[in-house]
Amino acid sequence: MTLQRRIFLRDYEIIASIGIHEFERQNPQRIIVDVSLDLANDMPPDTAEDRIETVLDYDFLRDRIREIVEGRHFNLQETLCAEILTTCLQPNKVKAARVSTRKPDVYPDCDSVGVEMESRKG
Protein backbone atom coordinates (compact mmCIF):
# COMPACT_ATOMS: atom_id res chain seq x y z
CA MET A 1 0.00 0.00 0.00
CA THR A 2 1.27 3.46 -0.88
CA LEU A 3 0.58 6.18 1.63
CA GLN A 4 0.80 9.83 0.61
CA ARG A 5 1.25 12.14 3.57
CA ARG A 6 0.67 15.87 3.55
CA ILE A 7 0.79 18.26 6.45
CA PHE A 8 -0.44 21.82 6.40
CA LEU A 9 -0.64 25.07 8.28
CA ARG A 10 -3.65 27.18 7.33
CA ASP A 11 -4.55 30.77 8.01
CA TYR A 12 -1.48 31.49 10.13
CA GLU A 13 -1.85 35.18 10.91
CA ILE A 14 1.27 37.14 11.75
CA ILE A 15 2.25 40.81 11.80
CA ALA A 16 4.88 41.72 9.21
CA SER A 17 6.85 44.69 8.03
CA ILE A 18 6.05 44.41 4.34
CA GLY A 19 5.37 46.70 1.41
CA ILE A 20 6.97 49.21 -0.93
CA HIS A 21 5.12 52.31 0.26
CA GLU A 22 6.41 54.51 3.05
CA PHE A 23 3.22 54.08 5.09
CA GLU A 24 3.72 50.29 4.88
CA ARG A 25 7.30 50.64 6.13
CA GLN A 26 6.02 52.64 9.10
CA ASN A 27 3.04 50.40 9.92
CA PRO A 28 3.39 46.63 10.17
CA GLN A 29 0.41 44.78 8.73
CA ARG A 30 -1.30 41.43 8.91
CA ILE A 31 -0.06 38.63 6.69
CA ILE A 32 -1.82 35.29 6.41
CA VAL A 33 0.34 32.32 5.50
CA ASP A 34 -0.78 28.92 4.21
CA VAL A 35 1.65 26.04 3.81
CA SER A 36 1.13 22.51 2.49
CA LEU A 37 3.99 20.00 2.52
CA ASP A 38 4.05 16.66 0.71
CA LEU A 39 6.15 14.23 2.71
CA ALA A 40 8.29 11.30 1.65
CA ASN A 41 6.72 7.87 1.96
CA ASP A 42 9.09 6.67 4.67
CA MET A 43 6.45 6.15 7.33
CA PRO A 44 4.82 2.75 7.79
CA PRO A 45 1.15 2.80 6.74
CA ASP A 46 0.03 1.46 10.11
CA THR A 47 1.80 4.30 12.03
CA ALA A 48 2.14 1.92 14.96
CA GLU A 49 5.02 3.81 16.53
CA ASP A 50 2.95 6.93 17.26
CA ARG A 51 6.07 9.01 18.02
CA ILE A 52 6.78 12.61 17.06
CA GLU A 53 10.22 11.60 15.74
CA THR A 54 8.56 9.71 12.87
CA VAL A 55 6.79 12.77 11.46
CA LEU A 56 7.54 16.40 10.63
CA ASP A 57 6.60 18.48 13.65
CA TYR A 58 4.17 21.37 13.01
CA ASP A 59 6.20 23.51 15.40
CA PHE A 60 8.97 23.56 12.81
CA LEU A 61 6.66 25.25 10.31
CA ARG A 62 5.23 27.81 12.66
CA ASP A 63 8.52 28.72 14.33
CA ARG A 64 10.50 29.06 11.09
CA ILE A 65 7.80 31.20 9.44
CA ARG A 66 7.73 33.50 12.46
CA GLU A 67 11.54 33.83 12.38
CA ILE A 68 11.48 34.70 8.68
CA VAL A 69 8.65 37.23 8.93
CA GLU A 70 9.96 38.94 12.05
CA GLY A 71 13.57 38.92 10.81
CA ARG A 72 13.44 41.89 8.46
CA HIS A 73 11.37 44.16 6.23
CA PHE A 74 10.14 42.66 2.95
CA ASN A 75 9.28 44.91 0.03
CA LEU A 76 7.34 42.21 -1.83
CA GLN A 77 5.11 39.31 -0.90
CA GLU A 78 6.87 37.37 -3.65
CA THR A 79 10.16 37.64 -1.77
CA LEU A 80 8.61 36.61 1.54
CA CYS A 81 6.74 33.71 -0.05
CA ALA A 82 9.89 32.46 -1.83
CA GLU A 83 11.91 32.57 1.39
CA ILE A 84 9.26 30.59 3.27
CA LEU A 85 9.08 28.07 0.40
CA THR A 86 12.86 27.55 0.43
CA THR A 87 12.79 26.95 4.18
CA CYS A 88 9.90 24.50 3.90
CA LEU A 89 11.85 22.38 1.40
CA GLN A 90 14.89 21.99 3.67
CA PRO A 91 13.87 18.95 5.77
CA ASN A 92 14.69 15.62 4.13
CA LYS A 93 11.14 14.37 4.76
CA VAL A 94 9.65 17.09 2.53
CA LYS A 95 9.41 16.29 -1.17
CA ALA A 96 7.18 19.19 -2.28
CA ALA A 97 5.78 22.40 -0.84
CA ARG A 98 3.13 24.98 -1.63
CA VAL A 99 3.13 28.34 0.14
CA SER A 100 0.81 31.31 -0.13
CA THR A 101 0.90 34.69 1.57
CA ARG A 102 -2.00 37.12 1.71
CA LYS A 103 -2.43 40.70 2.83
CA PRO A 104 -6.05 40.96 4.01
CA ASP A 105 -6.16 44.68 4.71
CA VAL A 106 -5.03 46.20 1.40
CA TYR A 107 -8.36 46.87 -0.32
CA PRO A 108 -11.76 47.32 1.31
CA ASP A 109 -13.59 45.63 -1.56
CA CYS A 110 -11.76 42.28 -1.57
CA ASP A 111 -10.83 39.65 0.97
CA SER A 112 -7.08 39.75 0.34
CA VAL A 113 -4.27 40.05 -2.19
CA GLY A 114 -1.47 37.56 -2.32
CA VAL A 115 0.91 35.22 -4.03
CA GLU A 116 1.27 31.45 -4.16
CA MET A 117 4.37 29.43 -5.01
CA GLU A 118 4.97 25.72 -5.36
CA SER A 119 8.11 23.63 -5.75
CA ARG A 120 9.04 19.95 -5.85
CA LYS A 121 12.43 18.42 -5.08
CA GLY A 122 14.28 16.57 -7.82
N, CA, C and O atoms as CSV, one atom per row, in Angstrom:
chain,resi,resn,atom,element,x,y,z
A,1,MET,N,N,0.844,-1.185,0.000
A,1,MET,CA,C,0.000,0.000,0.000
A,1,MET,C,C,0.890,1.250,0.000
A,1,MET,O,O,1.860,1.334,0.754
A,2,THR,N,N,0.552,2.194,-0.836
A,2,THR,CA,C,1.271,3.463,-0.881
A,2,THR,C,C,0.498,4.500,-0.085
A,2,THR,O,O,-0.706,4.680,-0.271
A,3,LEU,N,N,1.193,5.162,0.781
A,3,LEU,CA,C,0.580,6.180,1.627
A,3,LEU,C,C,1.174,7.536,1.281
A,3,LEU,O,O,2.384,7.733,1.395
A,4,GLN,N,N,0.343,8.459,0.865
A,4,GLN,CA,C,0.798,9.830,0.606
A,4,GLN,C,C,0.462,10.671,1.829
A,4,GLN,O,O,-0.695,10.751,2.242
A,5,ARG,N,N,1.473,11.291,2.399
A,5,ARG,CA,C,1.250,12.137,3.569
A,5,ARG,C,C,1.442,13.597,3.199
A,5,ARG,O,O,2.338,13.954,2.434
A,6,ARG,N,N,0.585,14.422,3.758
A,6,ARG,CA,C,0.666,15.869,3.552
A,6,ARG,C,C,0.329,16.528,4.888
A,6,ARG,O,O,-0.651,16.170,5.542
A,7,ILE,N,N,1.141,17.476,5.272
A,7,ILE,CA,C,0.789,18.261,6.451
A,7,ILE,C,C,0.587,19.702,6.004
A,7,ILE,O,O,1.098,20.122,4.965
A,8,PHE,N,N,-0.163,20.447,6.799
A,8,PHE,CA,C,-0.445,21.822,6.402
A,8,PHE,C,C,-0.580,22.731,7.610
A,8,PHE,O,O,-0.825,22.293,8.734
A,9,LEU,N,N,-0.414,23.993,7.334
A,9,LEU,CA,C,-0.637,25.070,8.283
A,9,LEU,C,C,-1.510,26.068,7.536
A,9,LEU,O,O,-1.095,26.620,6.517
A,10,ARG,N,N,-2.710,26.301,8.037
A,10,ARG,CA,C,-3.654,27.176,7.327
A,10,ARG,C,C,-3.986,28.416,8.142
A,10,ARG,O,O,-4.125,28.377,9.364
A,11,ASP,N,N,-4.106,29.503,7.421
A,11,ASP,CA,C,-4.551,30.769,8.012
A,11,ASP,C,C,-3.706,31.203,9.206
A,11,ASP,O,O,-4.232,31.670,10.216
A,12,TYR,N,N,-2.398,31.044,9.079
A,12,TYR,CA,C,-1.477,31.491,10.130
A,12,TYR,C,C,-1.324,33.000,9.998
A,12,TYR,O,O,-0.724,33.489,9.042
A,13,GLU,N,N,-1.861,33.723,10.950
A,13,GLU,CA,C,-1.850,35.183,10.911
A,13,GLU,C,C,-0.680,35.713,11.729
A,13,GLU,O,O,-0.489,35.344,12.888
A,14,ILE,N,N,0.091,36.582,11.102
A,14,ILE,CA,C,1.273,37.139,11.750
A,14,ILE,C,C,1.447,38.586,11.280
A,14,ILE,O,O,1.069,38.937,10.163
A,15,ILE,N,N,2.016,39.403,12.136
A,15,ILE,CA,C,2.248,40.808,11.799
A,15,ILE,C,C,3.616,40.935,11.135
A,15,ILE,O,O,4.617,40.430,11.643
A,16,ALA,N,N,3.643,41.621,9.989
A,16,ALA,CA,C,4.876,41.717,9.207
A,16,ALA,C,C,5.152,43.155,8.797
A,16,ALA,O,O,4.240,43.964,8.622
A,17,SER,N,N,6.420,43.443,8.650
A,17,SER,CA,C,6.849,44.691,8.027
A,17,SER,C,C,7.033,44.366,6.550
A,17,SER,O,O,8.026,43.761,6.146
A,18,ILE,N,N,6.045,44.786,5.751
A,18,ILE,CA,C,6.052,44.408,4.338
A,18,ILE,C,C,5.402,45.496,3.502
A,18,ILE,O,O,4.408,46.097,3.911
A,19,GLY,N,N,5.965,45.745,2.335
A,19,GLY,CA,C,5.371,46.698,1.408
A,19,GLY,C,C,6.388,47.693,0.872
A,19,GLY,O,O,7.434,47.929,1.476
A,20,ILE,N,N,6.054,48.269,-0.272
A,20,ILE,CA,C,6.966,49.206,-0.934
A,20,ILE,C,C,6.677,50.664,-0.587
A,20,ILE,O,O,7.520,51.534,-0.810
A,21,HIS,N,N,5.500,50.933,-0.048
A,21,HIS,CA,C,5.115,52.311,0.257
A,21,HIS,C,C,5.634,52.721,1.633
A,21,HIS,O,O,5.792,51.890,2.527
A,22,GLU,N,N,5.889,54.000,1.781
A,22,GLU,CA,C,6.413,54.506,3.053
A,22,GLU,C,C,5.462,54.199,4.213
A,22,GLU,O,O,5.914,53.816,5.293
A,23,PHE,N,N,4.157,54.361,4.005
A,23,PHE,CA,C,3.216,54.078,5.090
A,23,PHE,C,C,3.249,52.603,5.482
A,23,PHE,O,O,2.959,52.267,6.631
A,24,GLU,N,N,3.599,51.715,4.543
A,24,GLU,CA,C,3.725,50.294,4.876
A,24,GLU,C,C,5.000,50.035,5.675
A,24,GLU,O,O,5.026,49.168,6.548
A,25,ARG,N,N,6.040,50.776,5.377
A,25,ARG,CA,C,7.297,50.638,6.132
A,25,ARG,C,C,7.113,51.105,7.576
A,25,ARG,O,O,7.750,50.586,8.493
A,26,GLN,N,N,6.244,52.079,7.762
A,26,GLN,CA,C,6.016,52.640,9.098
A,26,GLN,C,C,5.001,51.837,9.913
A,26,GLN,O,O,5.014,51.887,11.143
A,27,ASN,N,N,4.132,51.104,9.237
A,27,ASN,CA,C,3.041,50.404,9.919
A,27,ASN,C,C,3.017,48.925,9.552
A,27,ASN,O,O,2.576,48.568,8.459
A,28,PRO,N,N,3.480,48.072,10.442
A,28,PRO,CA,C,3.393,46.631,10.166
A,28,PRO,C,C,1.938,46.239,9.899
A,28,PRO,O,O,1.011,46.871,10.404
A,29,GLN,N,N,1.758,45.202,9.111
A,29,GLN,CA,C,0.406,44.783,8.732
A,29,GLN,C,C,0.247,43.268,8.815
A,29,GLN,O,O,1.218,42.513,8.874
A,30,ARG,N,N,-1.003,42.865,8.818
A,30,ARG,CA,C,-1.299,41.434,8.909
A,30,ARG,C,C,-0.937,40.726,7.615
A,30,ARG,O,O,-1.191,41.216,6.515
A,31,ILE,N,N,-0.336,39.557,7.786
A,31,ILE,CA,C,-0.064,38.631,6.689
A,31,ILE,C,C,-0.679,37.299,7.093
A,31,ILE,O,O,-0.592,36.894,8.252
A,32,ILE,N,N,-1.291,36.632,6.151
A,32,ILE,CA,C,-1.822,35.294,6.405
A,32,ILE,C,C,-1.043,34.321,5.537
A,32,ILE,O,O,-0.928,34.499,4.324
A,33,VAL,N,N,-0.511,33.291,6.177
A,33,VAL,CA,C,0.341,32.317,5.498
A,33,VAL,C,C,-0.341,30.957,5.503
A,33,VAL,O,O,-0.874,30.515,6.521
A,34,ASP,N,N,-0.313,30.304,4.349
A,34,ASP,CA,C,-0.782,28.922,4.210
A,34,ASP,C,C,0.362,28.099,3.649
A,34,ASP,O,O,1.028,28.508,2.697
A,35,VAL,N,N,0.586,26.931,4.248
A,35,VAL,CA,C,1.648,26.036,3.808
A,35,VAL,C,C,1.090,24.628,3.714
A,35,VAL,O,O,0.341,24.185,4.585
A,36,SER,N,N,1.459,23.928,2.651
A,36,SER,CA,C,1.131,22.510,2.490
A,36,SER,C,C,2.407,21.792,2.064
A,36,SER,O,O,3.049,22.180,1.088
A,37,LEU,N,N,2.772,20.741,2.804
A,37,LEU,CA,C,3.995,19.997,2.519
A,37,LEU,C,C,3.669,18.548,2.191
A,37,LEU,O,O,2.993,17.870,2.965
A,38,ASP,N,N,4.144,18.073,1.053
A,38,ASP,CA,C,4.055,16.655,0.710
A,38,ASP,C,C,5.285,15.978,1.283
A,38,ASP,O,O,6.412,16.422,1.066
A,39,LEU,N,N,5.057,14.900,2.016
A,39,LEU,CA,C,6.150,14.228,2.707
A,39,LEU,C,C,6.534,12.932,2.024
A,39,LEU,O,O,5.720,12.299,1.351
A,40,ALA,N,N,7.786,12.550,2.207
A,40,ALA,CA,C,8.292,11.297,1.650
A,40,ALA,C,C,7.549,10.117,2.271
A,40,ALA,O,O,7.091,10.180,3.412
A,41,ASN,N,N,7.442,9.058,1.506
A,41,ASN,CA,C,6.721,7.867,1.962
A,41,ASN,C,C,7.620,6.948,2.773
A,41,ASN,O,O,7.784,5.776,2.436
A,42,ASP,N,N,8.203,7.480,3.842
A,42,ASP,CA,C,9.091,6.674,4.672
A,42,ASP,C,C,8.448,6.262,5.989
A,42,ASP,O,O,9.121,5.748,6.882
A,43,MET,N,N,7.156,6.487,6.105
A,43,MET,CA,C,6.445,6.150,7.332
A,43,MET,C,C,5.588,4.919,7.089
A,43,MET,O,O,4.873,4.853,6.089
A,44,PRO,N,N,5.648,3.947,7.982
A,44,PRO,CA,C,4.822,2.754,7.789
A,44,PRO,C,C,3.341,3.121,7.737
A,44,PRO,O,O,2.895,3.984,8.492
A,45,PRO,N,N,2.575,2.480,6.860
A,45,PRO,CA,C,1.150,2.804,6.738
A,45,PRO,C,C,0.361,2.621,8.026
A,45,PRO,O,O,-0.638,3.307,8.242
A,46,ASP,N,N,0.799,1.698,8.889
A,46,ASP,CA,C,0.026,1.461,10.113
A,46,ASP,C,C,0.335,2.474,11.220
A,46,ASP,O,O,-0.379,2.521,12.221
A,47,THR,N,N,1.381,3.279,11.059
A,47,THR,CA,C,1.801,4.302,12.029
A,47,THR,C,C,1.790,3.789,13.466
A,47,THR,O,O,1.411,4.513,14.387
A,48,ALA,N,N,2.200,2.558,13.650
A,48,ALA,CA,C,2.143,1.915,14.964
A,48,ALA,C,C,3.030,2.591,16.002
A,48,ALA,O,O,2.749,2.516,17.198
A,49,GLU,N,N,4.087,3.241,15.562
A,49,GLU,CA,C,5.019,3.812,16.529
A,49,GLU,C,C,4.435,5.008,17.276
A,49,GLU,O,O,4.729,5.196,18.457
A,50,ASP,N,N,3.624,5.807,16.617
A,50,ASP,CA,C,2.948,6.933,17.257
A,50,ASP,C,C,3.926,7.823,18.036
A,50,ASP,O,O,3.670,8.184,19.185
A,51,ARG,N,N,5.048,8.168,17.395
A,51,ARG,CA,C,6.066,9.012,18.022
A,51,ARG,C,C,6.328,10.228,17.146
A,51,ARG,O,O,6.325,10.134,15.919
A,52,ILE,N,N,6.553,11.363,17.783
A,52,ILE,CA,C,6.783,12.613,17.060
A,52,ILE,C,C,8.020,12.537,16.167
A,52,ILE,O,O,8.084,13.228,15.150
A,53,GLU,N,N,8.994,11.718,16.523
A,53,GLU,CA,C,10.220,11.598,15.735
A,53,GLU,C,C,9.973,11.011,14.348
A,53,GLU,O,O,10.813,11.157,13.460
A,54,THR,N,N,8.840,10.352,14.152
A,54,THR,CA,C,8.558,9.706,12.869
A,54,THR,C,C,7.841,10.629,11.885
A,54,THR,O,O,7.586,10.243,10.744
A,55,VAL,N,N,7.519,11.828,12.318
A,55,VAL,CA,C,6.789,12.767,11.459
A,55,VAL,C,C,7.509,14.115,11.444
A,55,VAL,O,O,8.487,14.313,12.165
A,56,LEU,N,N,7.021,15.029,10.627
A,56,LEU,CA,C,7.536,16.398,10.625
A,56,LEU,C,C,6.676,17.207,11.590
A,56,LEU,O,O,5.464,17.319,11.405
A,57,ASP,N,N,7.289,17.755,12.590
A,57,ASP,CA,C,6.595,18.476,13.650
A,57,ASP,C,C,6.044,19.810,13.125
A,57,ASP,O,O,6.758,20.554,12.453
A,58,TYR,N,N,4.791,20.106,13.429
A,58,TYR,CA,C,4.168,21.366,13.009
A,58,TYR,C,C,4.882,22.574,13.598
A,58,TYR,O,O,4.892,23.649,13.000
A,59,ASP,N,N,5.477,22.395,14.771
A,59,ASP,CA,C,6.195,23.508,15.399
A,59,ASP,C,C,7.300,24.038,14.496
A,59,ASP,O,O,7.572,25.239,14.476
A,60,PHE,N,N,7.936,23.140,13.751
A,60,PHE,CA,C,8.974,23.556,12.805
A,60,PHE,C,C,8.423,24.607,11.844
A,60,PHE,O,O,9.041,25.650,11.632
A,61,LEU,N,N,7.263,24.324,11.270
A,61,LEU,CA,C,6.662,25.252,10.305
A,61,LEU,C,C,6.376,26.608,10.932
A,61,LEU,O,O,6.804,27.647,10.429
A,62,ARG,N,N,5.661,26.576,12.013
A,62,ARG,CA,C,5.231,27.806,12.660
A,62,ARG,C,C,6.417,28.644,13.132
A,62,ARG,O,O,6.468,29.852,12.901
A,63,ASP,N,N,7.361,27.994,13.790
A,63,ASP,CA,C,8.516,28.715,14.327
A,63,ASP,C,C,9.380,29.317,13.226
A,63,ASP,O,O,9.798,30.471,13.330
A,64,ARG,N,N,9.649,28.562,12.187
A,64,ARG,CA,C,10.499,29.064,11.095
A,64,ARG,C,C,9.819,30.214,10.350
A,64,ARG,O,O,10.478,31.190,9.994
A,65,ILE,N,N,8.517,30.110,10.113
A,65,ILE,CA,C,7.801,31.201,9.438
A,65,ILE,C,C,7.876,32.466,10.282
A,65,ILE,O,O,8.132,33.550,9.756
A,66,ARG,N,N,7.655,32.337,11.571
A,66,ARG,CA,C,7.729,33.501,12.461
A,66,ARG,C,C,9.126,34.128,12.409
A,66,ARG,O,O,9.249,35.351,12.334
A,67,GLU,N,N,10.165,33.313,12.447
A,67,GLU,CA,C,11.535,33.831,12.382
A,67,GLU,C,C,11.782,34.594,11.080
A,67,GLU,O,O,12.400,35.658,11.085
A,68,ILE,N,N,11.302,34.053,9.984
A,68,ILE,CA,C,11.485,34.704,8.679
A,68,ILE,C,C,10.748,36.036,8.639
A,68,ILE,O,O,11.327,37.059,8.273
A,69,VAL,N,N,9.476,36.027,9.013
A,69,VAL,CA,C,8.646,37.230,8.933
A,69,VAL,C,C,9.156,38.323,9.865
A,69,VAL,O,O,9.200,39.494,9.490
A,70,GLU,N,N,9.537,37.941,11.067
A,70,GLU,CA,C,9.964,38.938,12.045
A,70,GLU,C,C,11.424,39.349,11.869
A,70,GLU,O,O,11.895,40.262,12.546
A,71,GLY,N,N,12.142,38.682,10.965
A,71,GLY,CA,C,13.569,38.923,10.815
A,71,GLY,C,C,13.952,40.191,10.090
A,71,GLY,O,O,15.048,40.710,10.300
A,72,ARG,N,N,13.074,40.707,9.239
A,72,ARG,CA,C,13.442,41.894,8.460
A,72,ARG,C,C,12.217,42.453,7.744
A,72,ARG,O,O,11.128,41.881,7.801
A,73,HIS,N,N,12.418,43.583,7.070
A,73,HIS,CA,C,11.370,44.161,6.227
A,73,HIS,C,C,11.422,43.494,4.851
A,73,HIS,O,O,12.500,43.271,4.300
A,74,PHE,N,N,10.264,43.185,4.316
A,74,PHE,CA,C,10.143,42.659,2.953
A,74,PHE,C,C,9.423,43.696,2.111
A,74,PHE,O,O,8.376,44.205,2.514
A,75,ASN,N,N,9.971,44.016,0.948
A,75,ASN,CA,C,9.277,44.909,0.027
A,75,ASN,C,C,8.111,44.196,-0.641
A,75,ASN,O,O,7.037,44.776,-0.804
A,76,LEU,N,N,8.316,42.948,-1.025
A,76,LEU,CA,C,7.341,42.213,-1.831
A,76,LEU,C,C,6.886,40.923,-1.165
A,76,LEU,O,O,7.665,40.234,-0.506
A,77,GLN,N,N,5.613,40.614,-1.352
A,77,GLN,CA,C,5.113,39.314,-0.900
A,77,GLN,C,C,5.827,38.179,-1.626
A,77,GLN,O,O,6.059,37.116,-1.049
A,78,GLU,N,N,6.171,38.404,-2.882
A,78,GLU,CA,C,6.865,37.373,-3.652
A,78,GLU,C,C,8.175,36.960,-2.980
A,78,GLU,O,O,8.516,35.778,-2.948
A,79,THR,N,N,8.898,37.928,-2.451
A,79,THR,CA,C,10.162,37.639,-1.770
A,79,THR,C,C,9.916,36.861,-0.485
A,79,THR,O,O,10.596,35.872,-0.213
A,80,LEU,N,N,8.957,37.302,0.296
A,80,LEU,CA,C,8.610,36.607,1.537
A,80,LEU,C,C,8.158,35.183,1.256
A,80,LEU,O,O,8.609,34.244,1.911
A,81,CYS,N,N,7.276,35.021,0.294
A,81,CYS,CA,C,6.744,33.706,-0.050
A,81,CYS,C,C,7.866,32.771,-0.509
A,81,CYS,O,O,7.902,31.605,-0.116
A,82,ALA,N,N,8.772,33.274,-1.333
A,82,ALA,CA,C,9.887,32.455,-1.826
A,82,ALA,C,C,10.808,32.029,-0.689
A,82,ALA,O,O,11.301,30.901,-0.681
A,83,GLU,N,N,11.041,32.913,0.261
A,83,GLU,CA,C,11.906,32.570,1.392
A,83,GLU,C,C,11.256,31.498,2.274
A,83,GLU,O,O,11.931,30.581,2.741
A,84,ILE,N,N,9.967,31.617,2.494
A,84,ILE,CA,C,9.259,30.588,3.270
A,84,ILE,C,C,9.295,29.258,2.521
A,84,ILE,O,O,9.525,28.211,3.125
A,85,LEU,N,N,9.068,29.295,1.214
A,85,LEU,CA,C,9.084,28.075,0.404
A,85,LEU,C,C,10.441,27.378,0.487
A,85,LEU,O,O,10.502,26.164,0.680
A,86,THR,N,N,11.511,28.125,0.344
A,86,THR,CA,C,12.857,27.555,0.431
A,86,THR,C,C,13.080,26.878,1.778
A,86,THR,O,O,13.641,25.784,1.841
A,87,THR,N,N,12.647,27.517,2.837
A,87,THR,CA,C,12.790,26.950,4.180
A,87,THR,C,C,11.970,25.674,4.334
A,87,THR,O,O,12.425,24.707,4.944
A,88,CYS,N,N,10.770,25.675,3.784
A,88,CYS,CA,C,9.900,24.498,3.896
A,88,CYS,C,C,10.478,23.277,3.188
A,88,CYS,O,O,10.200,22.144,3.580
A,89,LEU,N,N,11.272,23.498,2.160
A,89,LEU,CA,C,11.847,22.383,1.403
A,89,LEU,C,C,13.126,21.821,2.024
A,89,LEU,O,O,13.654,20.825,1.529
A,90,GLN,N,N,13.628,22.424,3.078
A,90,GLN,CA,C,14.891,21.991,3.670
A,90,GLN,C,C,14.852,20.613,4.340
A,90,GLN,O,O,15.784,19.836,4.135
A,91,PRO,N,N,13.842,20.272,5.119
A,91,PRO,CA,C,13.867,18.955,5.772
A,91,PRO,C,C,13.865,17.816,4.746
A,91,PRO,O,O,13.191,17.893,3.719
A,92,ASN,N,N,14.618,16.774,5.036
A,92,ASN,CA,C,14.691,15.618,4.135
A,92,ASN,C,C,13.336,14.972,3.898
A,92,ASN,O,O,13.095,14.426,2.822
A,93,LYS,N,N,12.449,15.022,4.882
A,93,LYS,CA,C,11.143,14.368,4.760
A,93,LYS,C,C,10.211,15.071,3.770
A,93,LYS,O,O,9.223,14.484,3.328
A,94,VAL,N,N,10.519,16.315,3.423
A,94,VAL,CA,C,9.652,17.090,2.530
A,94,VAL,C,C,10.072,16.856,1.086
A,94,VAL,O,O,11.239,17.018,0.730
A,95,LYS,N,N,9.092,16.468,0.249
A,95,LYS,CA,C,9.407,16.290,-1.172
A,95,LYS,C,C,8.791,17.383,-2.046
A,95,LYS,O,O,9.231,17.585,-3.178
A,96,ALA,N,N,7.785,18.084,-1.538
A,96,ALA,CA,C,7.181,19.193,-2.282
A,96,ALA,C,C,6.517,20.147,-1.294
A,96,ALA,O,O,6.125,19.758,-0.194
A,97,ALA,N,N,6.401,21.407,-1.715
A,97,ALA,CA,C,5.783,22.405,-0.843
A,97,ALA,C,C,4.998,23.414,-1.667
A,97,ALA,O,O,5.348,23.738,-2.801
A,98,ARG,N,N,3.934,23.892,-1.060
A,98,ARG,CA,C,3.132,24.980,-1.630
A,98,ARG,C,C,2.949,26.012,-0.517
A,98,ARG,O,O,2.566,25.675,0.603
A,99,VAL,N,N,3.229,27.268,-0.845
A,99,VAL,CA,C,3.131,28.344,0.136
A,99,VAL,C,C,2.349,29.493,-0.478
A,99,VAL,O,O,2.546,29.835,-1.643
A,100,SER,N,N,1.466,30.082,0.305
A,100,SER,CA,C,0.813,31.313,-0.129
A,100,SER,C,C,0.869,32.322,1.008
A,100,SER,O,O,0.813,31.971,2.187
A,101,THR,N,N,0.982,33.588,0.615
A,101,THR,CA,C,0.901,34.685,1.570
A,101,THR,C,C,-0.186,35.628,1.085
A,101,THR,O,O,-0.363,35.835,-0.116
A,102,ARG,N,N,-0.914,36.196,2.044
A,102,ARG,CA,C,-1.999,37.118,1.712
A,102,ARG,C,C,-1.947,38.327,2.631
A,102,ARG,O,O,-1.632,38.220,3.816
A,103,LYS,N,N,-2.263,39.474,2.057
A,103,LYS,CA,C,-2.426,40.697,2.831
A,103,LYS,C,C,-3.928,41.000,2.833
A,103,LYS,O,O,-4.477,41.400,1.806
A,104,PRO,N,N,-4.597,40.813,3.981
A,104,PRO,CA,C,-6.055,40.957,4.005
A,104,PRO,C,C,-6.562,42.395,4.133
A,104,PRO,O,O,-7.757,42.639,3.968
A,105,ASP,N,N,-5.692,43.327,4.418
A,105,ASP,CA,C,-6.160,44.683,4.710
A,105,ASP,C,C,-5.787,45.714,3.651
A,105,ASP,O,O,-5.783,46.911,3.936
A,106,VAL,N,N,-5.475,45.273,2.439
A,106,VAL,CA,C,-5.032,46.200,1.398
A,106,VAL,C,C,-6.201,46.959,0.781
A,106,VAL,O,O,-6.171,48.187,0.706
A,107,TYR,N,N,-7.218,46.246,0.345
A,107,TYR,CA,C,-8.359,46.869,-0.323
A,107,TYR,C,C,-9.641,46.565,0.443
A,107,TYR,O,O,-9.835,45.443,0.910
A,108,PRO,N,N,-10.514,47.556,0.574
A,108,PRO,CA,C,-11.757,47.323,1.313
A,108,PRO,C,C,-12.771,46.467,0.549
A,108,PRO,O,O,-13.705,45.933,1.146
A,109,ASP,N,N,-12.589,46.337,-0.761
A,109,ASP,CA,C,-13.590,45.625,-1.557
A,109,ASP,C,C,-13.167,44.212,-1.958
A,109,ASP,O,O,-13.786,43.609,-2.834
A,110,CYS,N,N,-12.121,43.680,-1.327
A,110,CYS,CA,C,-11.762,42.278,-1.572
A,110,CYS,C,C,-11.186,41.669,-0.295
A,110,CYS,O,O,-10.693,42.375,0.584
A,111,ASP,N,N,-11.260,40.373,-0.220
A,111,ASP,CA,C,-10.828,39.649,0.973
A,111,ASP,C,C,-9.331,39.797,1.227
A,111,ASP,O,O,-8.911,40.033,2.360
A,112,SER,N,N,-8.529,39.658,0.173
A,112,SER,CA,C,-7.077,39.746,0.340
A,112,SER,C,C,-6.398,39.783,-1.019
A,112,SER,O,O,-7.009,39.492,-2.048
A,113,VAL,N,N,-5.125,40.147,-1.002
A,113,VAL,CA,C,-4.271,40.052,-2.186
A,113,VAL,C,C,-3.066,39.221,-1.786
A,113,VAL,O,O,-2.593,39.306,-0.652
A,114,GLY,N,N,-2.568,38.417,-2.719
A,114,GLY,CA,C,-1.469,37.559,-2.319
A,114,GLY,C,C,-0.756,36.892,-3.468
A,114,GLY,O,O,-0.968,37.194,-4.643
A,115,VAL,N,N,0.102,35.968,-3.072
A,115,VAL,CA,C,0.910,35.219,-4.026
A,115,VAL,C,C,1.008,33.781,-3.534
A,115,VAL,O,O,0.990,33.513,-2.333
A,116,GLU,N,N,1.113,32.864,-4.491
A,116,GLU,CA,C,1.269,31.449,-4.159
A,116,GLU,C,C,2.415,30.884,-4.985
A,116,GLU,O,O,2.547,31.175,-6.174
A,117,MET,N,N,3.241,30.072,-4.336
A,117,MET,CA,C,4.370,29.428,-5.011
A,117,MET,C,C,4.406,27.960,-4.632
A,117,MET,O,O,3.996,27.564,-3.542
A,118,GLU,N,N,4.910,27.165,-5.567
A,118,GLU,CA,C,4.967,25.723,-5.356
A,118,GLU,C,C,6.274,25.196,-5.937
A,118,GLU,O,O,6.725,25.656,-6.986
A,119,SER,N,N,6.880,24.225,-5.246
A,119,SER,CA,C,8.109,23.626,-5.748
A,119,SER,C,C,8.191,22.171,-5.298
A,119,SER,O,O,7.669,21.790,-4.250
A,120,ARG,N,N,8.859,21.377,-6.120
A,120,ARG,CA,C,9.041,19.953,-5.848
A,120,ARG,C,C,10.522,19.640,-5.952
A,120,ARG,O,O,11.201,20.126,-6.857
A,121,LYS,N,N,11.024,18.834,-5.034
A,121,LYS,CA,C,12.431,18.417,-5.078
A,121,LYS,C,C,12.655,17.457,-6.232
A,121,LYS,O,O,11.779,16.680,-6.612
A,122,GLY,N,N,13.884,17.542,-6.785
A,122,GLY,CA,C,14.276,16.574,-7.816
A,122,GLY,C,C,13.724,16.916,-9.126
A,122,GLY,O,O,13.959,16.203,-10.101
